[in-house]
Amino acid sequence: MACGGFACSKTSLCVLNLIYVMVSLLMIGVAVWGKWFGLVSSFRVMAAVIAVGLFLFVVAIVGLCGAVKHHQVLLFFYMLILFLVFIVQFSVSCACLAISKEQQNLLLEVGWNKSESMQKDLERSLDCCDFLQVNYNETCEATCFKDQTCKPCSDIIQAYADNALHFVGGTSLFFSFTEILGVWLAHKYRNQKNHRQNPGAFI
């Protein structure tokens, strides 16, 4: 028997939003853990990850409440928000997958120059100094700086950037399709009648 009834749509929507809740809590937990253990010293990076996690958590809770109560207004706003998120995330995913090497280098250099704390994180974790050319007359967080055997960080970052962008783009593209699935499930569930209740009570 095909899964197209009221109970099945409700269960599918609840399961999807529970997955979103777990993902959002995981994002918040990883950001706090990274800051607590000193893996990420940039407050902006941690705050951005936590903000995205909280936003996803709120959207998932709205979807859960709408699914459990069969609440027409909550389901409507859930569909609207999720569809807008899908458009943004799909666009970002395509941009990550289509970006060229020259554009990568430009974006990496802009990002490098914006945050001094992020520079220190990268120098410490990647064991490199400066971006394009190592200057031993300045300070550096890398262990190789004492021996003056450091490489510019741009060479090392570029090696990771291509794989990272493809991974992020592919993962984001996958999750964007789960969002459009959520919109479809919410629309379908919103227009179904609960036969356990009075059919005349459905609006």
Salt bridges, closest charged atoms under 4 A:
ASP121 OD1 - ARG124 NH1 3.25
GLU141 OE1 - ARG124 NH2 3.80
ASP162 OD1 - LYS101 NZ 4.00
ASP162 OD1 - HIS166 ND1 3.54
